[in-house]
Amino acid sequence: MGANTQINKLEKGRAYFAYECVENATRVLSKEELNNYRSYTEKIPIMILTNGLGQTLAFIKAKMNVKKEGNSGEKKENAYKILYDQISDYLKSEISTRIKMDENKDLVEWVISCHLKEYRFITQEILAFMNWLKRFAEGMIEEGEGSKNEK
């Protein structure tokens, strides 16, 4: 029963963290970026399985630096940046298992410097987290829905 309880605790932690992440995204992202966020939560796990974790994170990091301007000229939050930060925060949290991300390293830097066994474990951990993130994004963000802050 101890191992089963531990697994349930881990899954509940992942679910709670993912819920908070999606809730935050609905508050800070524009309508367009919120739709992108939902789409990316579906695509990122497939990219990880197809291309590998390191390559996928490098792609996300490259895309997160692309800034879009709103109607008034201000820079808007980017869905890739939000997701990259959420994955980093998850790996630094007490919720993620065994391997903790170094607070002083960037996510991509940390992942590519890991040993193969750790790399595989981190990949599985991120996929498990992304599974919850995808579920909540599908449930909390309707296709075509905008930010709660927009009128």
Secondary structure by P-SEA (a helix, b strand, c coil): caaaaaaaaaaaaaaaaaaaaaaaaaacccaaaaaaaaaaaacaaaaaaaccaaaaaaaaaaaaacccccccccbbbbaaaaaaaaaaaaaaccccccccccccccaaaaaaaccaaaaaaaaaaaaaaaaaaaaaaaacccccccccccc
